[in-house]
Structures are given as structure tokens and as C-alpha cells.
Amino acid sequence: MTTDADDSIRSRSIAKYRKCAAGYDATCGPTWRIRERTVAALQLQPGQRVLDVGCGTGLSLPLLRAGVGATGMIYGFDQSPEMLAFARKRAAEHNWPNVQLLHTAAQDLRLPEPVDALLFHYAHDILRSPAALARILACARPQARVAIAGIKYFPAWLAPLNLWVYLKNYGYNGAPGDLRAPWNRIAPFLDGWQLTPTQFGMGYIGAGQLAVTTGGRG
Ligand SMILES: C[S@@+](CC[C@H](N)C(=O)[O-])C[C@H]1O[C@@H](n2cnc3c(N)ncnc32)[C@H](O)[C@@H]1O
């Protein structure tokens, strides 16, 4: 169920991305390798259906398209009209008929079919919202692959650096903070969960697959 907290976090996020959408891609160069590794963790096969959660400007679309090929289907959604406009432009430039981009909040997501894989690339606010997660997981088939990348606090011995991590995160999230274990609301739904720290412990890539009892019909 969507809460008032969800609504105010979403409003703050939309306002932030209204300001930063145009410059967003230029900030993503340093994390490109993480994006590639996270998409690779989905182990996509030609013909599969994949969902790009909070797809932003669509930077992951070429990697996802390479994974599922011309016979697969790529869904992406974002609540920020400014971010999604860039994703739509990217898809149009490539002339991909099998990319469908939706302007919606995660909390209201509906897809026409269940997907085989879920990509959460720097989608922190969505990962922290139980209502958003419930809706997304209902749009995936049981045993769908899930891969997640994001920012997290450094381990305890580097804790003094975490103020910097918080401030870095602040510009991109309606609910900055909550960075100790950002995956801990989705991990209980996943089998074979594996977590790999990145960026000296300031980031992570996690992957697993939806439990047989989790997932829905789109
Ligand atoms: C840090 S950006 C990441 C974008 C993209 N995944 C990438 O890797 O470049 C986070 C994105 O999540 C979107 N977002 C945040 N909360 C959302 C929600 N509740 N529903 C839909 N989109 C949301 C934002 O608008 C933003 O585009």
C-alpha cells in the first residue's frame, strides 16, 4: 500500500530530477563498468523480457537490447517526465520496436506480461519502498533474474567517509540515507542472493532470482 511517506519521497525525487535530467548522463561515466557488470549478472538470453526499473535517461537500454536481441522485449519505466523524455529519445534514435517506456511511479506499475529479468540500477528510492517493490515483483515471473547496483555506506572502519557518501547520494534520491543495506527489503524475496562490494565498499552489485513462490502475472 502506498503511504504518505512514499508520496512525499516521490515528490522530492521528481523535483530533483527536473533539475538534473539534462546533466545526468555526463555524471555516469565513472559507473559505466558497474552498469555493464550488473546487466551481465542478469544473464539475459535472446527472446527474454526484461524490465529496467527507474530507467532514467535509458543509459542501460543498449546493454539490455544487446542481451535480449531483436526477439526479446525491453520495458522501462520512470516517474520523472524529464528523465523519461531522454530515454524515449534514445530509443527513437535506435529505432528499436521492442522497447516500451512507461511514465509511471513504481508503486503504480502495470505491465502487459510478466518479465524474465529485473534491473535495478541505482534505483535506491524504489528499493526502499515496500509498496514499489511489491508492485514490481508482481510484474515478474517466479524465478526471474534480479540484478541490483547502487551506493551504500562504507564498512565501519571507513565510517568517517560516510558523510561524503550521504551527500553524494543526496542529489539523486527523495529519501537520501538508509544506506547501510539498501538491498535488505528485496533480498528476502530472492534465492541465491550474492552481494559484491564495489568502489572500495561504497557501492554494491547484488544478484539472485525470485523465489518460486514470488512473482506475478504482470
Ligand atoms: C539515479 S537514477 C537511475 C536511473 C537509471 N536507472 C540509471 O541507471 O541511469 C534514479 C531514477 O529512479 C527514478 N525514480 C525514483 N523513484 C521512483 C519511483 N517511485 N517510481 C518511478 N521512478 C522512480 C528517478 O526518476 C530516476 O530517474
The ligand as a Tripos MOL2 file, in Angstrom:
@<TRIPOS>MOLECULE
LIG
   27    29     1     0     0
SMALL
NO_CHARGES

@<TRIPOS>ATOM
      1 C1         19.7710    7.5230  -10.0150 C.3       1 LIG1
      2 S1         18.5180    7.4860  -11.2700 S.3       1 LIG1
      3 C2         18.9560    5.9900  -12.0950 C.3       1 LIG1
      4 C3         18.4540    5.9550  -13.4960 C.3       1 LIG1
      5 C4         18.8730    4.7200  -14.2920 C.3       1 LIG1
      6 N1         18.4110    3.5040  -13.6530 N.3       1 LIG1
      7 C5         20.3510    4.6640  -14.4720 C.2       1 LIG1
      8 O1         20.9680    3.7010  -14.0230 O.co2     1 LIG1
      9 O2         20.9220    5.5660  -15.0900 O.co2     1 LIG1
     10 C6         17.0470    7.0020  -10.3660 C.3       1 LIG1
     11 C7         15.7890    7.0580  -11.2180 C.3       1 LIG1
     12 O3         14.7130    6.4730  -10.4850 O.3       1 LIG1
     13 C8         13.5440    7.2390  -10.7250 C.3       1 LIG1
     14 N2         12.5990    7.0170   -9.6190 N.ar      1 LIG1
     15 C9         12.8080    7.2880   -8.2990 C.ar      1 LIG1
     16 N3         11.7320    6.9100   -7.5870 N.ar      1 LIG1
     17 C10        10.8260    6.3960   -8.4580 C.ar      1 LIG1
     18 C11         9.5310    5.8260   -8.3170 C.ar      1 LIG1
     19 N4          8.9460    5.6970   -7.1240 N.pl3     1 LIG1
     20 N5          8.8990    5.3990   -9.4270 N.ar      1 LIG1
     21 C12         9.4930    5.5200  -10.6620 C.ar      1 LIG1
     22 N6         10.7090    6.0610  -10.8470 N.ar      1 LIG1
     23 C13        11.3840    6.4840   -9.7570 C.ar      1 LIG1
     24 C14        14.0350    8.6590  -10.8370 C.3       1 LIG1
     25 O4         13.1140    9.4970  -11.5000 O.3       1 LIG1
     26 C15        15.3500    8.4700  -11.5960 C.3       1 LIG1
     27 O5         15.1870    8.5790  -12.9670 O.3       1 LIG1
@<TRIPOS>BOND
     1     1     2 1
     2     2     3 1
     3     2    10 1
     4     3     4 1
     5     4     5 1
     6     5     6 1
     7     5     7 1
     8     7     8 2
     9     7     9 1
    10    10    11 1
    11    11    12 1
    12    11    26 1
    13    12    13 1
    14    13    14 1
    15    13    24 1
    16    14    15 ar
    17    14    23 ar
    18    15    16 ar
    19    16    17 ar
    20    17    18 ar
    21    17    23 ar
    22    18    19 1
    23    18    20 ar
    24    20    21 ar
    25    21    22 ar
    26    22    23 ar
    27    24    25 1
    28    24    26 1
    29    26    27 1
@<TRIPOS>SUBSTRUCTURE
     1 LIG1         1 GROUP 0 **** ****
